[in-house]
Amino acid sequence: MDIVKNYINGDFHNPSNNEWINNYNPSDGKVYGKIPNSNKKDVQKAHKAAKSAFQKWSKTSLEERSRIMIKIAEGIDANLDRLAKAESKDNGKPLWLAKSVDIPRASSNFRFFGNAITQFASESHENVGDNTINYTLRQPIGVVGCISPWNLPLYLFTWKIAPAIAAGNCVVAKPSEITPMTAYCLGEIINDAGLPKGVLNIVHGTGESAGQAIIEHPDIKAISFTGGTATGAHIAKITAPMFKKLSLELGGKNPNIIFDDCDYDDMLTTTVRSSFANQGQICLCGSRIFIEDTIYEQFKTDFVERVKELKVGHPSESDTKVGALVSKPHLEKVMQYIDIAKEENGTILCGGNQVVLKNYENGYYLEPTVIEVPTDECRVNKEEIFGPVVTIMPFTKENEVLTMANKSDYGLSATLWTNNLKRAIKMTSQLQVGIVWVNTWMMRDLRTPFGGIKTSGIGREGGFEALRFFTEPKNVCIKY
Ligand code: NDP
C-alpha cells in the first residue's frame, strides 16, 4: 500500500481524524494506496503554518526565492523517472507521456516562475504638470489556496503553486483526491531544495471536505482553481461574500475548424493528437471538429483510419497511445455520452466500446471514438465529455462555422487550420475564446496569458498575468 500523507510545515502528517480514502490504479481498477480524508482541522493547521511562514518569506530577496525555486526544478528533473511512474500509475496516462510532458513541464513551471519573478516590474507614472509621481507596489497577498484537478496532476498543481510562491505568498494547496501521488512526492523534493517550512502546505482529501475548508477559510484570500465548471461556480458563490480574489480555469468544448486550404498532413496528424492526447482528458482538446465540405469525405476516411491505428493499452507499454481513463465513474460518464450520441442519431464512425485488456480486465479503457453528428445542436456537441470522444461535421461557409463555433457556452480555446492569412486574422479576432491556435495545437509559451471566457472561467494564468493575480497592486502618489 502506498500511503500518502499531508505535508504541513515541512513535515508529513496523518489526517487529524485518522480517516483515509482508497486510491485506485486506473490501469487495473485495484486499490493500491490510501490518502488522508482531511477536514477543516487539517486545513486550519496548514493555514497556521502558512501564516507564520509568510512574514519571513514575503521579505525574502527575489534572488533567494528564485534560487530555491530553480533548485526545486532541478529536484523534479532528478526524480523524473520516479515521478513519471507515479503519475502514470495514479492517472492511467501512458508512461512515455508523463515522462515527456507532465513531469518536465512541472519542472519548467518552477524554473520559469523562479526566473520570471526577477523580471517582474511595476509601473510608475510621473505628471510633471502637477509635480507628482505615482508608483505601484506589487505586494504578495498572504496565504493563498491552490486547488488542482486530476487530468494533468503535477503539471497543473505546480502551474499554480510556482507563481504563488515566487510572488512571496504562502500556500495551502489541494490536489485532486483521485491523483494525489506526485503532489505527495513533491514534499520531499521541496524539503531538499530548502524551501522554508510552511511556505507550501499540501492537504489531501475530497473537494467536499478539504477543498471546501480551503475556499471557506476567511484568511485564505485568493483561490486559484482548475477543474469543472460546476465546481468553479460553487467556489465563486462561496467566496463572493468574502471578496476573495479568484482565478478559475474551467471546462471547454473547443472547436477545431479545418479549411480545405490547410496543410493537410500536418492538420491530420495534429488533429489526432488534439482529439485523443491524454485520453482526451485535457481542457484544451479540440472535441468539436468542423471540416469544410470540399474535403469532408476525404478527412472522414483518413481520420477514422488513423484513429483506428491508435493502440489502447496498459500505460507502461511504450507503444500505448491511449491509456486508461482516470476513474470508473469518469469512464461511465464518458460511455453515457456514447449512448446519448446514438439516441441523438449520431453515427459512431469508430470506437464506442470499452476495452478489456488481458491481465488488466478491471482497468478503465475505452476505444477512441469518432461520432458524426447530424447537427451541432446535439448534446455530445455541446456538453464537455472530457474523454476520448470527438464529433465531426461538415460546413460550407466561413460565417456558418464561426456561428457554430461561437454557439457554445464555453470559450476556452479554438484551433483553426487554414493558409488564408486574411481569413485567419478575421476569424481569430471573432472567435469567442481565450486562446486560438492557427495551424498548430497546444504549443505553449509560458509567458502568454492562459484561460477562457464564458463558462470556461475568469482570469488568466501564465507569465506576468499569474504574478499579477498573486499580488495586490498598491498605488503610491508622491508630490514633490
Ligand atoms: P472537479 O471540479 O470536481 O475537481 C477539481 C478540483 O476541485 C479537485 O481537486 C476537487 O477535489 C476540487 N473540488 C471539488 N469540489 C470542491 C469544493 N466544493 N470546494 C473546493 N474544491 C473542490 O472536477 P472533477 O474531477 O469531478 O471532474 C469533473 C469534470 O470537470 C470533468 O468531467 C471535466 O468535465 C471537468 N474538468 C476540467 C478540467 C480542466 O482542466 N478544466 C480538469 C478536470 C476536470 P476532489 O477531486 O478531491 O474531489
Residues whose N, C-alpha, C, O or C-beta is under 5 A from the ligand:
A	BS01	NDP	I147 S148 P149 W150 N151 K174 P175 S176 E177 I178 G205 T206 G207 E208 G211 Q212 I215 T226 G227 G228 T229 T231 E249 L250 G251 C283 E384 I385 F386
